[in-house]
């Protein structure tokens, strides 16, 4: 029975959770930095009346997110699916930057974003009629960078939008113990995967520069942790719903 303890990953499960905690702290700090000049301008401005949109539309934002994995997720060890695999509700944070150019009438734009999320991966111990045992326990972290194409309604206060994006996601399995029959892997592993997403959301302005937004994503990535010939490999076909809430500035 192969028993792997990979040295390729520099993270432990506690390191991963600390990483997410630091990321969340950074997002809170960024929110304060982003809001301070905009709110100060509002308090000192003598202008009143309707909010006017700026001609140059560049936005920077930070957000927190929750993930709700779909039932289509599969954890596979050497070609054999681990029965009843479940991925817990995840948490994470990220940031994004985008621009809507003049020649597209500020309706079509592009956006870049990076985010991280973490969740537990588990499967209960099961034994088939042939005596084959399967179970899984690991902590999963995804660090993802995406490029999005957006289409929106360029309203003065409210801007609904939809989009599609693609990019790459680094997936980490930490503290893994995954078994199917005589095949077993343990330890920490990392993998790079192609990812794509569909998204929709609504942005609302609270000052001339500052806005809040909510967003939904359908996110897909297939991670393949190869053991490089020293034992069985494992794959995770992730389909997840992501729910975002954040704040930002436009220029």
Order of alpha helices (4+ residues) and beta strands (2+ residues): beta-alpha-beta-beta-beta-beta-beta-beta-beta-beta-beta-beta-beta
